[in-house]
Amino acid sequence: MKFGTLFSYWSHDWNTDLSNYIRIARKVSEIGFDILEVSADHLYHFSEDDLKRLNDARLKHGLTFTVNSGPAKKYDLASKQESVREDGIAYFKAIFDKMKSVEAISLAGAIYSYWPADFSDTDKDGAWLRSIASLKSVARDAENAGVTVSLEVLNRNESYILNTAAEGLDYRDRIGSDAVKLLLDTYHMNIEEDSTPDAIRATGRWLGHFHIGENNRKLPGMNGTIDWNAVGTALRDIRYDGAVVMEPFLLAGGTVGHSIRLWRDLSDAADERQLDRLISDSLAFVKKNFL
């Protein structure tokens, strides 16, 4: 297993520029991470020169990039509007092209629809039919690009389409591409699964990406709400050797706090240096339980 964190841990806002990415790349490498998870939409909007500079920073600091996507509603692969679905397919094809510039081969997230969901339409059967058809096209593009697409199973408050690993496996099977796997997340599983370790074992070889966080999205080990030893044992049982990426959210406010619905500070008013120490301690904790 290789370990990483989402780029937004130190920020109140999703938007960031190239210089901040370069700064974060240095920081996560110094802390001891193998992976920095970056935003698919940021890659989409970066110029080729920006992507080259970003990749230079990645190489300099010995990192791998994984790519996270919470698509905008205008790219919704489950939309009732054919033009929106077509735009979504084109959007992801462009992202696959951009990923080549930073040598990334893993795209993960709520790719089958949009995020955050507004629940204006909850026709689950219809959403499955439309998004599966769209993802068959996206999967062909992923295969051609050498990219693995891991579909995130989300809790009921963030999506109505995929809420459990069992649903995710059924959905993935209907797409019928080995390039499509699942992303499981301990935070979401804590809400929806009867047993997180059993869900991991059931997913088996189709687990393409793994996110970790406590029940309130604190750093792993901060409050012990998850049985991390049991999670690590389950991952070893299925011989998982992919990315394990923290998705911590401690800071209230800004676009991140609004999207995550975080209305209070969970960091105990930590400054940046203290945030560094907290995530470093968490990384050591996770490695102790997972390896």
FENNORQUI-V556536 format. One record per residue. N is the residue number from 1. RES is the residue in one letter. PHI is phi in degrees with one decimal (NA if undefined). NEAR is the number of other ideal C-beta (glycine too) atoms within 10 Angstrom. Layout:
# FENNORQUI-V556536
((N/RES/PHI/NEAR) (N/RES/PHI/NEAR))
This chain:
# FENNORQUI-V556536
((1/M/NA/16) (2/K/-116.8/14) (3/F/-118.2/21) (4/G/-149.9/22) (5/T/-142.7/25) (6/L/-70.2/20) (7/F/-61.5/21) (8/S/-87.7/25) (9/Y/-52.3/22) (10/W/-91.9/19) (11/S/-126.6/15) (12/H/-89.2/14) (13/D/-128.6/13) (14/W/-68.9/16) (15/N/-65.4/14) (16/T/-150.7/17) (17/D/-110.4/11) (18/L/-60.3/16) (19/S/-62.0/10) (20/N/-70.6/13) (21/Y/-59.7/22) (22/I/-63.9/17) (23/R/-64.8/13) (24/I/-67.3/21) (25/A/-58.6/24) (26/R/-62.6/14) (27/K/-63.3/19) (28/V/-67.5/24) (29/S/-65.9/17) (30/E/-64.4/11) (31/I/-69.7/17) (32/G/119.5/12) (33/F/-77.1/24) (34/D/-94.9/17) (35/I/-130.2/21) (36/L/-116.4/24) (37/E/-91.5/27) (38/V/-111.6/25) (39/S/-85.3/21) (40/A/-61.2/23) (41/D/-69.3/19) (42/H/-64.0/21) (43/L/-59.4/24) (44/Y/-57.5/17) (45/H/-94.0/10) (46/F/-70.8/21) (47/S/-73.9/10) (48/E/-63.4/9) (49/D/-66.1/10) (50/D/-61.0/17) (51/L/-64.1/18) (52/K/-64.0/13) (53/R/-65.8/16) (54/L/-65.6/22) (55/N/-67.9/16) (56/D/-59.8/13) (57/A/-65.9/21) (58/R/-59.7/21) (59/L/-64.9/12) (60/K/-58.4/12) (61/H/-102.2/17) (62/G/66.2/10) (63/L/-108.3/20) (64/T/-109.1/18) (65/F/-98.5/23) (66/T/-108.1/24) (67/V/-120.9/25) (68/N/-112.0/27) (69/S/-129.7/23) (70/G/-120.2/20) (71/P/-60.9/21) (72/A/-69.9/13) (73/K/-61.0/15) (74/K/-71.1/13) (75/Y/-116.0/23) (76/D/-65.6/24) (77/L/-72.9/27) (78/A/-102.9/25) (79/S/-59.4/22) (80/K/-73.1/12) (81/Q/-91.4/11) (82/E/-59.4/10) (83/S/-64.5/9) (84/V/-67.4/19) (85/R/-62.7/20) (86/E/-64.7/15) (87/D/-63.2/16) (88/G/-64.3/28) (89/I/-62.0/20) (90/A/-65.5/14) (91/Y/-60.1/19) (92/F/-70.6/27) (93/K/-60.9/16) (94/A/-65.7/14) (95/I/-64.4/25) (96/F/-58.1/23) (97/D/-64.2/13) (98/K/-66.5/19) (99/M/-61.1/25) (100/K/-59.7/14) (101/S/-69.9/17) (102/V/-116.1/21) (103/E/55.9/11) (104/A/-98.6/22) (105/I/-126.4/16) (106/S/-129.2/23) (107/L/-115.6/28) (108/A/-137.9/26) (109/G/144.9/22) (110/A/-83.2/23) (111/I/-69.0/29) (112/Y/-72.7/30) (113/S/-150.4/25) (114/Y/-142.4/22) (115/W/-147.9/20) (116/P/-71.1/16) (117/A/-69.4/20) (118/D/-105.6/8) (119/F/57.2/11) (120/S/-72.3/6) (121/D/-142.2/14) (122/T/-125.3/11) (123/D/-77.3/12) (124/K/-65.3/15) (125/D/-60.9/7) (126/G/-65.5/12) (127/A/-62.3/22) (128/W/-60.9/18) (129/L/-59.0/13) (130/R/-71.1/22) (131/S/-71.9/26) (132/I/-63.5/19) (133/A/-60.7/15) (134/S/-65.3/25) (135/L/-70.7/28) (136/K/-61.2/15) (137/S/-71.1/17) (138/V/-60.4/28) (139/A/-62.8/21) (140/R/-62.1/14) (141/D/-65.7/19) (142/A/-64.6/25) (143/E/-58.8/16) (144/N/-64.6/11) (145/A/-90.0/19) (146/G/72.4/11) (147/V/-109.1/21) (148/T/-96.0/19) (149/V/-106.4/31) (150/S/-110.2/28) (151/L/-85.6/27) (152/E/-82.6/24) (153/V/-87.3/27) (154/L/-112.3/27) (155/N/-76.2/16) (156/R/-60.7/12) (157/N/-85.4/13) (158/E/-118.5/21) (159/S/-162.2/23) (160/Y/-108.1/16) (161/I/-86.7/21) (162/L/-128.6/28) (163/N/-115.6/20) (164/T/-134.0/19) (165/A/-60.8/25) (166/A/-62.1/14) (167/E/-63.1/16) (168/G/-60.5/27) (169/L/-66.3/19) (170/D/-61.0/12) (171/Y/-62.2/20) (172/R/-60.5/24) (173/D/-60.7/11) (174/R/-71.3/15) (175/I/-75.4/20) (176/G/75.5/11) (177/S/-131.7/15) (178/D/-68.8/13) (179/A/-76.0/21) (180/V/-106.6/25) (181/K/-130.0/23) (182/L/-117.1/25) (183/L/-109.4/28) (184/L/-103.8/27) (185/D/-137.3/22) (186/T/-60.7/23) (187/Y/-63.5/22) (188/H/-69.0/26) (189/M/-64.1/23) (190/N/-58.1/16) (191/I/-87.6/14) (192/E/-104.9/17) (193/E/-89.1/21) (194/D/-67.0/8) (195/S/-146.7/13) (196/T/-62.0/21) (197/P/-59.7/18) (198/D/-64.9/13) (199/A/-65.4/22) (200/I/-63.2/25) (201/R/-64.9/16) (202/A/-65.7/18) (203/T/-71.0/24) (204/G/52.6/14) (205/R/-69.0/10) (206/W/-90.6/19) (207/L/-78.0/23) (208/G/-100.6/23) (209/H/-160.9/26) (210/F/-140.5/23) (211/H/-107.4/25) (212/I/-132.8/25) (213/G/-176.7/24) (214/E/-71.2/21) (215/N/-63.9/14) (216/N/-111.4/14) (217/R/74.1/19) (218/K/-70.7/20) (219/L/-61.7/27) (220/P/-52.9/25) (221/G/94.2/19) (222/M/-71.6/19) (223/N/-138.4/12) (224/G/67.8/12) (225/T/-77.1/15) (226/I/-103.4/20) (227/D/-81.5/15) (228/W/-67.3/19) (229/N/-65.1/12) (230/A/-66.5/15) (231/V/-63.7/23) (232/G/-61.0/21) (233/T/-61.8/15) (234/A/-63.5/21) (235/L/-64.1/23) (236/R/-67.5/13) (237/D/-61.0/12) (238/I/-93.3/15) (239/R/57.7/8) (240/Y/-69.5/21) (241/D/-128.7/10) (242/G/-95.4/18) (243/A/-81.2/22) (244/V/-117.2/26) (245/V/-117.8/26) (246/M/-69.1/22) (247/E/-127.3/21) (248/P/-84.6/26) (249/F/-134.4/22) (250/L/-112.0/22) (251/L/-102.2/21) (252/A/-79.5/17) (253/G/92.5/13) (254/G/70.4/16) (255/T/-69.3/13) (256/V/-66.4/20) (257/G/-58.3/18) (258/H/-67.9/15) (259/S/-64.2/15) (260/I/-84.8/17) (261/R/63.1/12) (262/L/-107.4/19) (263/W/-110.5/9) (264/R/-148.3/7) (265/D/-73.1/13) (266/L/-105.6/18) (267/S/-96.7/17) (268/D/60.0/8) (269/A/58.3/6) (270/A/-69.4/15) (271/D/-87.4/8) (272/E/-62.3/9) (273/R/-64.5/8) (274/Q/-68.3/12) (275/L/-61.3/18) (276/D/-59.1/17) (277/R/-66.7/12) (278/L/-61.4/20) (279/I/-75.2/22) (280/S/-64.9/15) (281/D/-61.6/15) (282/S/-66.1/23) (283/L/-60.6/23) (284/A/-62.1/12) (285/F/-61.6/16) (286/V/-64.6/21) (287/K/-59.3/14) (288/K/-62.6/12) (289/N/-88.5/19) (290/F/-100.1/20) (291/L/-94.8/11))
